[in-house]
Amino acid sequence: MKDSKKFFYNNRLNKGYSKIYNNNQTDLNIARKKYQSMLPPIDMMEEYEELYPGTLDKLLDMAQKEQNHRHSLNLLEIKNHAKATALGRIYALVFISIVVMSSISLALLGFILLAAFLITVSFISITIISYYHSNKLQKNSKFQKFTNKVHPQVKKPFKK
């Protein structure tokens, strides 16, 4: 059995035939911990500032611009969602009125079974669509609650 010498920590080249550990996940976790926020860690920012004076101001300006850009994209997304919701409600009202008018006209012409079938199918389809839409909204709200949780050690600022 071939043994390997460990010249470096977490070296994948010198493993040989000894125990092979999958270190991909640990490498990803290290990278995630290093770059969790938009700004680098404070000690790294101090080193940048020593090497290149004015870097901190540039980083803060860049972070502010990115935050403004994300905020504008979120506002645009909310506006488009509200517009799509309003148009969906208008089209649903038009659809329901067309179904009701056509079923009334079919009933007056003597096609009562056809009118009843048309109304039944259309309202069942509307019910199914609204059910799936409400489930989708509930899943999104659960996801939002899960992602917006604050870490127990981090306290929320007081609102006045």
C-alpha positions as CSV (number, residue, x, y, z in Angstrom):
1,M,0.0,0.0,0.0
2,K,1.4,3.3,-1.1
3,D,1.6,6.0,1.5
4,S,1.7,9.6,0.6
5,K,3.6,12.5,2.1
6,K,1.7,15.6,3.0
7,F,3.8,18.5,1.9
8,F,1.0,20.9,1.9
9,Y,-2.3,21.2,3.7
10,N,-5.2,19.9,1.6
11,N,-2.9,18.9,-1.2
12,R,-4.8,16.7,-3.7
13,L,-1.7,15.8,-5.9
14,N,0.2,13.8,-3.3
15,K,-2.6,11.5,-2.1
16,G,-1.5,8.3,-3.7
17,Y,-3.5,5.3,-2.6
18,S,-4.1,6.2,0.9
19,K,-7.5,7.5,2.2
20,I,-8.9,9.9,-0.3
21,Y,-11.0,12.6,1.3
22,N,-13.5,14.7,-0.7
23,N,-12.4,18.2,0.1
24,N,-14.5,19.9,-2.6
25,Q,-17.2,20.9,-0.1
26,T,-14.7,22.2,2.4
27,D,-13.1,24.4,-0.2
28,L,-16.5,25.8,-1.2
29,N,-17.3,26.5,2.4
30,I,-14.0,28.3,2.9
31,A,-14.7,30.5,-0.2
32,R,-18.2,31.2,1.0
33,K,-17.0,32.2,4.5
34,K,-14.4,34.5,2.9
35,Y,-16.8,36.2,0.6
36,Q,-20.1,36.3,2.5
37,S,-20.8,40.0,2.2
38,M,-20.5,42.6,-0.5
39,L,-17.4,44.1,1.1
40,P,-14.2,42.2,2.0
41,P,-13.3,41.6,5.6
42,I,-12.0,44.6,7.6
43,D,-8.5,43.4,7.9
44,M,-8.3,42.9,4.2
45,M,-9.7,46.4,3.6
46,E,-7.0,47.8,5.9
47,E,-4.3,46.1,3.9
48,Y,-5.8,47.5,0.7
49,E,-5.9,50.9,2.2
50,E,-2.3,50.7,3.2
51,L,-1.2,49.6,-0.3
52,Y,-3.5,51.9,-2.3
53,P,-4.8,54.9,-0.5
54,G,-8.4,55.8,-1.3
55,T,-9.4,52.2,-2.0
56,L,-11.9,52.2,0.9
57,D,-13.8,55.2,-0.5
58,K,-13.9,53.6,-4.0
59,L,-15.2,50.3,-2.5
60,L,-17.9,52.1,-0.5
61,D,-18.9,54.1,-3.6
62,M,-19.1,50.9,-5.6
63,A,-21.1,49.2,-2.9
64,Q,-23.5,52.1,-2.7
65,K,-24.0,52.1,-6.5
66,E,-24.6,48.4,-6.5
67,Q,-27.1,48.7,-3.7
68,N,-28.9,51.5,-5.6
69,H,-28.9,49.4,-8.7
70,R,-30.4,46.4,-6.9
71,H,-33.0,48.6,-5.3
72,S,-34.0,50.0,-8.6
73,L,-34.2,46.5,-10.1
74,N,-36.4,45.4,-7.2
75,L,-38.7,48.4,-7.6
76,L,-39.0,47.7,-11.4
77,E,-39.8,44.0,-10.6
78,I,-42.5,45.0,-8.1
79,K,-43.9,47.5,-10.6
80,N,-44.0,44.9,-13.4
81,H,-45.6,42.3,-11.1
82,A,-48.3,44.8,-10.1
83,K,-49.0,45.6,-13.7
84,A,-49.2,41.9,-14.7
85,T,-51.5,41.2,-11.7
86,A,-53.8,44.0,-12.7
87,L,-53.9,42.9,-16.4
88,G,-54.6,39.3,-15.2
89,R,-57.5,40.5,-13.2
90,I,-58.9,42.5,-16.1
91,Y,-58.5,39.6,-18.5
92,A,-60.2,37.2,-16.0
93,L,-63.1,39.6,-15.7
94,V,-63.4,39.8,-19.5
95,F,-63.2,36.0,-19.7
96,I,-65.9,35.5,-17.1
97,S,-68.2,38.0,-18.7
98,I,-67.8,36.4,-22.1
99,V,-68.5,32.9,-20.6
100,V,-71.6,34.2,-18.8
101,M,-72.9,36.1,-21.8
102,S,-72.4,33.1,-24.1
103,S,-73.9,30.7,-21.7
104,I,-77.0,32.9,-21.2
105,S,-77.4,33.2,-25.0
106,L,-77.0,29.5,-25.4
107,A,-79.6,28.9,-22.7
108,L,-82.0,31.3,-24.4
109,L,-81.5,29.5,-27.7
110,G,-82.4,26.2,-26.0
111,F,-78.9,24.6,-25.6
112,I,-79.2,24.4,-21.8
113,L,-76.8,21.4,-21.4
114,L,-74.2,23.0,-23.5
115,A,-74.5,26.3,-21.5
116,A,-74.2,24.3,-18.2
117,F,-71.2,22.4,-19.5
118,L,-69.5,25.7,-20.7
119,I,-70.1,27.4,-17.3
120,T,-69.0,24.3,-15.3
121,V,-65.8,23.8,-17.3
122,S,-64.8,27.5,-17.2
123,F,-65.4,27.9,-13.5
124,I,-63.6,24.6,-12.7
125,S,-60.6,25.9,-14.7
126,I,-60.7,29.2,-12.9
127,T,-60.9,27.4,-9.6
128,I,-57.9,25.2,-10.4
129,I,-55.8,28.2,-11.6
130,S,-56.6,30.2,-8.5
131,Y,-55.7,27.2,-6.3
132,Y,-52.3,26.7,-8.0
133,H,-51.7,30.5,-7.8
134,S,-52.5,30.6,-4.1
135,N,-50.2,27.6,-3.4
136,K,-47.4,29.3,-5.3
137,L,-47.9,32.5,-3.2
138,Q,-47.8,30.5,0.0
139,K,-44.6,28.8,-1.1
140,N,-43.0,32.1,-1.9
141,S,-44.0,33.6,1.4
142,K,-42.6,30.7,3.3
143,F,-39.4,31.0,1.3
144,Q,-39.2,34.8,2.0
145,K,-39.8,34.1,5.7
146,F,-37.0,31.5,5.7
147,T,-34.5,33.8,3.8
148,N,-35.3,36.9,5.9
149,K,-34.6,35.3,9.3
150,V,-32.0,37.2,11.4
151,H,-29.3,35.3,13.0
152,P,-30.0,35.0,16.8
153,Q,-26.7,36.8,17.7
154,V,-27.4,39.7,15.3
155,K,-29.9,42.1,16.8
156,K,-32.3,44.2,14.7
157,P,-31.9,48.0,15.0
158,F,-34.6,49.8,16.9
159,K,-37.1,51.7,14.8
160,K,-38.3,55.1,16.1
